[in-house]
Amino acid sequence: MAGKRAKEDKKKTNGGNLGFEEKLWQAADKMRGHMDPAEYKHIVLGLIFLKYISDAF
């Protein structure tokens, strides 16, 4: 019985789901608007690079 409960708890919390992902995705959609995905990737890659540098230092 304890093993089944542990599996259920593991499904509910995967460690990566903090509850803000949906709002973050909606914000990204609003920022992108009607921009072509090929152009938007430059913005996103720049933000990812800045996050990486911020974490590194």
C-alpha beads as a LAMMPS data file, in Angstrom:
LAMMPS data file: protein, C-alpha beads

57 atoms
56 bonds

1 atom types
1 bond types

-500.0 500.0 xlo xhi
-500.0 500.0 ylo yhi
-500.0 500.0 zlo zhi

Masses

1 110.0

Atoms # bond

1 1 1 0.000 0.000 0.000
2 1 1 2.854 2.402 0.787
3 1 1 4.435 1.782 -2.624
4 1 1 1.231 2.737 -4.409
5 1 1 0.947 5.952 -2.405
6 1 1 4.569 6.856 -3.173
7 1 1 3.861 6.440 -6.901
8 1 1 0.801 8.700 -6.647
9 1 1 2.790 11.340 -4.756
10 1 1 5.581 11.138 -7.333
11 1 1 3.094 11.734 -10.168
12 1 1 1.769 14.849 -8.433
13 1 1 5.170 16.396 -7.794
14 1 1 7.882 15.777 -10.349
15 1 1 10.286 18.281 -8.818
16 1 1 10.167 20.535 -11.875
17 1 1 6.603 21.764 -11.602
18 1 1 6.536 24.840 -9.387
19 1 1 3.120 26.081 -10.448
20 1 1 4.099 29.132 -12.493
21 1 1 4.777 27.413 -15.804
22 1 1 1.334 28.146 -17.252
23 1 1 1.602 31.870 -16.456
24 1 1 5.125 31.942 -17.870
25 1 1 3.920 30.316 -21.086
26 1 1 1.047 32.817 -21.371
27 1 1 3.467 35.710 -20.859
28 1 1 5.718 34.362 -23.606
29 1 1 2.727 34.143 -25.953
30 1 1 1.800 37.759 -25.183
31 1 1 5.372 38.943 -25.779
32 1 1 5.578 37.077 -29.067
33 1 1 2.258 38.401 -30.363
34 1 1 2.137 37.934 -34.114
35 1 1 5.903 37.771 -34.553
36 1 1 7.314 35.092 -36.826
37 1 1 8.832 32.218 -34.774
38 1 1 12.047 32.542 -36.769
39 1 1 12.466 36.094 -35.439
40 1 1 11.275 35.278 -31.921
41 1 1 13.956 32.634 -31.465
42 1 1 16.632 35.352 -31.404
43 1 1 14.927 37.017 -28.450
44 1 1 14.498 33.745 -26.573
45 1 1 18.063 32.604 -27.207
46 1 1 19.336 35.955 -25.927
47 1 1 17.287 35.598 -22.740
48 1 1 18.540 32.047 -22.214
49 1 1 22.123 33.233 -22.678
50 1 1 21.637 36.034 -20.139
51 1 1 20.151 33.555 -17.641
52 1 1 23.125 31.235 -18.142
53 1 1 25.641 34.041 -17.594
54 1 1 23.709 35.246 -14.545
55 1 1 23.770 31.763 -13.008
56 1 1 27.428 31.250 -13.846
57 1 1 28.529 34.392 -12.066

Bonds

1 1 1 2
2 1 2 3
3 1 3 4
4 1 4 5
5 1 5 6
6 1 6 7
7 1 7 8
8 1 8 9
9 1 9 10
10 1 10 11
11 1 11 12
12 1 12 13
13 1 13 14
14 1 14 15
15 1 15 16
16 1 16 17
17 1 17 18
18 1 18 19
19 1 19 20
20 1 20 21
21 1 21 22
22 1 22 23
23 1 23 24
24 1 24 25
25 1 25 26
26 1 26 27
27 1 27 28
28 1 28 29
29 1 29 30
30 1 30 31
31 1 31 32
32 1 32 33
33 1 33 34
34 1 34 35
35 1 35 36
36 1 36 37
37 1 37 38
38 1 38 39
39 1 39 40
40 1 40 41
41 1 41 42
42 1 42 43
43 1 43 44
44 1 44 45
45 1 45 46
46 1 46 47
47 1 47 48
48 1 48 49
49 1 49 50
50 1 50 51
51 1 51 52
52 1 52 53
53 1 53 54
54 1 54 55
55 1 55 56
56 1 56 57
